Amino acid sequence: MSDVLTLEMIEKCYNRGKPNEIAVLKGANLTIPRGEVVALVAPSGAGKSTLLHIAGLLDTPDSGRVVLGGQDLSGASDRRRTAARRADLGFVYQFHHLLPEFTALENITLPQLANGTPRKAAEVRAKHLLERVGLAARADHRPSALSGGEQQRVAFCRALANGPKLLLADEPTGNLDPATSDTVFGALMELVRDTGLSALIATHNMELAARMDRILRLDGGRLEDA
Ligand SMILES: Nc1ncnc2c1ncn2[C@@H]1O[C@H](COP(=O)(O)OP(=O)(O)OP(=O)(O)O)[C@@H](O)[C@H]1O
């Protein structure tokens, strides 16, 4: 099984049967093979966040199949979906969402402890990840003592802390100025490439999209190669 994520004929409608009913996804299909990095581009309101939530097992489609790492999770219980999310997925958002009272190292260590990794091994991995993004010297800084680009690089490390199969990112550098965005996106791509991770990365920035393996456009409720 070499596909990490398959979405098959995904449909999602909000407020069904009400005057404000809105059909957002109308048979969206997507397959991400192991190691592929896919850009997701969409006009505002087209359903990019809805699709990422469904792929991330945070929301369920009205119909269609979600297969993650070979497991069909379409009709799975909340417990199984949560377990699959913890084991297989990493998330990055526009804002870093780091815990302010903890250091960079602790922010990357904590999700590993929650996953059952012993503290020593978790810290070694956290240090290794920080080194990879050039932040070894910032390990003991709290988020407030880091620049926006550094905060986001720590957030990338945290997303990779538990060794996910797939990274889902929603405008991961959208909060940064263009020059910083470019460098920080480079750091993310290096991390993803080094670990052989697959990724689905939503962006409005076509220059960043062009640096990924494939661009998918979400429009009219369906996904098409751009
Ligand atoms: N929980 C909800 N209830 C009702 N409508 C919703 C809900 N979530 C999203 N929508 C609507 O569904 C459509 C798609 O929303 P979504 O957030 O997925 O778009 P998006 O492509 O991520 O937009 P943007 O790029 O502006 O963030 C929008 O019209 C939105 O108003």
PDBQT file of the ligand as one rigid body, heavy atoms in Angstrom, charges set to zero:
ROOT
HETATM    1  N1  LIG A 301     -19.718  25.026  10.109  1.00  0.00    +0.000 N 
HETATM    2  C1  LIG A 301     -20.200  25.642   9.036  1.00  0.00    +0.000 A 
HETATM    3  N2  LIG A 301     -21.527  25.900   8.922  1.00  0.00    +0.000 NA
HETATM    4  C2  LIG A 301     -22.030  26.501   7.833  1.00  0.00    +0.000 A 
HETATM    5  N3  LIG A 301     -21.290  26.921   6.770  1.00  0.00    +0.000 NA
HETATM    6  C3  LIG A 301     -19.981  26.698   6.829  1.00  0.00    +0.000 A 
HETATM    7  C4  LIG A 301     -19.360  26.057   7.956  1.00  0.00    +0.000 A 
HETATM    8  N4  LIG A 301     -18.015  25.983   7.713  1.00  0.00    +0.000 NA
HETATM    9  C5  LIG A 301     -17.813  26.554   6.508  1.00  0.00    +0.000 A 
HETATM   10  N5  LIG A 301     -18.974  26.982   5.969  1.00  0.00    +0.000 N 
HETATM   11  C6  LIG A 301     -19.154  27.624   4.645  1.00  0.00    +0.000 C 
HETATM   12  O1  LIG A 301     -18.661  26.706   3.675  1.00  0.00    +0.000 OA
HETATM   13  C7  LIG A 301     -17.898  27.390   2.666  1.00  0.00    +0.000 C 
HETATM   14  C8  LIG A 301     -16.479  26.839   2.625  1.00  0.00    +0.000 C 
HETATM   15  O2  LIG A 301     -15.820  27.172   3.852  1.00  0.00    +0.000 OA
HETATM   16  P1  LIG A 301     -14.268  26.879   4.103  1.00  0.00    +0.000 P 
HETATM   17  O3  LIG A 301     -13.920  27.473   5.433  1.00  0.00    +0.000 OA
HETATM   18  O4  LIG A 301     -14.020  25.440   3.911  1.00  0.00    +0.000 OA
HETATM   19  O5  LIG A 301     -13.602  27.718   2.915  1.00  0.00    +0.000 OA
HETATM   20  P2  LIG A 301     -12.071  28.097   2.616  1.00  0.00    +0.000 P 
HETATM   21  O6  LIG A 301     -11.843  27.709   1.204  1.00  0.00    +0.000 OA
HETATM   22  O7  LIG A 301     -11.201  27.505   3.657  1.00  0.00    +0.000 OA
HETATM   23  O8  LIG A 301     -12.060  29.662   2.744  1.00  0.00    +0.000 OA
HETATM   24  P3  LIG A 301     -10.853  30.683   3.108  1.00  0.00    +0.000 P 
HETATM   25  O9  LIG A 301      -9.765  30.472   2.099  1.00  0.00    +0.000 OA
HETATM   26  O10 LIG A 301     -11.503  32.031   2.992  1.00  0.00    +0.000 OA
HETATM   27  O11 LIG A 301     -10.437  30.354   4.525  1.00  0.00    +0.000 OA
HETATM   28  C9  LIG A 301     -17.965  28.882   3.021  1.00  0.00    +0.000 C 
HETATM   29  O12 LIG A 301     -19.003  29.453   2.246  1.00  0.00    +0.000 OA
HETATM   30  C10 LIG A 301     -18.313  28.878   4.494  1.00  0.00    +0.000 C 
HETATM   31  O13 LIG A 301     -19.052  30.037   4.827  1.00  0.00    +0.000 OA
ENDROOT
TORSDOF 0
